[in-house]
Amino acid sequence: MKLLPGHLCFAGIQGIAMWWFSKGKRKEIWDENIQWPIGDIEAAHRIRDICRSAADSAEKVGGFADRPDSKKNNTYETERYERAAKVAMEIAIKISDDLLRDSAVR
């Protein structure tokens, strides 16, 4: 196969397009490994970050409750919200200061 000069300019675009579409799934903050031990303040910050990141899923899951076709539409959002809540609660259990824990999960 012989390449013409016009084909060379599209070779770079094809590589970019392949990279763009093969990014894979987005890594969520609650899927990151935690290097224990972490302090209570750092744990509270992590819980708040998780809650902020999952707020859109929580809003969507709450909005799906009234709809009759809610089962098929919110599977991804429900799983995402439940994973975030589980990790946040696991971190909260390990916070020793009761007031800090309460303010982090509030």
C-alpha positions, 0 to 999 in steps of 0.5 A: 500500500502506498501512502499519499501525502494527504493520508499522512495528515489523517494518520495523527487524527486517527491516533487521537480519535482512538485515544479519545474514545478508548479512555475507559471508565472514570475513576471515582474518588471512593474507588481510590485506595486509602493509605491507613492510618489517616487522621480524623481531619483528613478522613472528614475531608475525604468523606466530604469530598465523596459526598460532593462527588456523589451528590448528583447521583443522590439527586438523580436516585431521589428523582427516580423514586416517583417514576414508573420506569425508575427500575431501568433508568437508575441502575448505574446511578443507584450503584454509584450512590451506594458505593459512595455511601458505603465507603463514606460510612466505612471511613466515618466508623474509623473517626475517633472524634464524635463531633468531627464524625457527625459534622463530616457525614451531615 
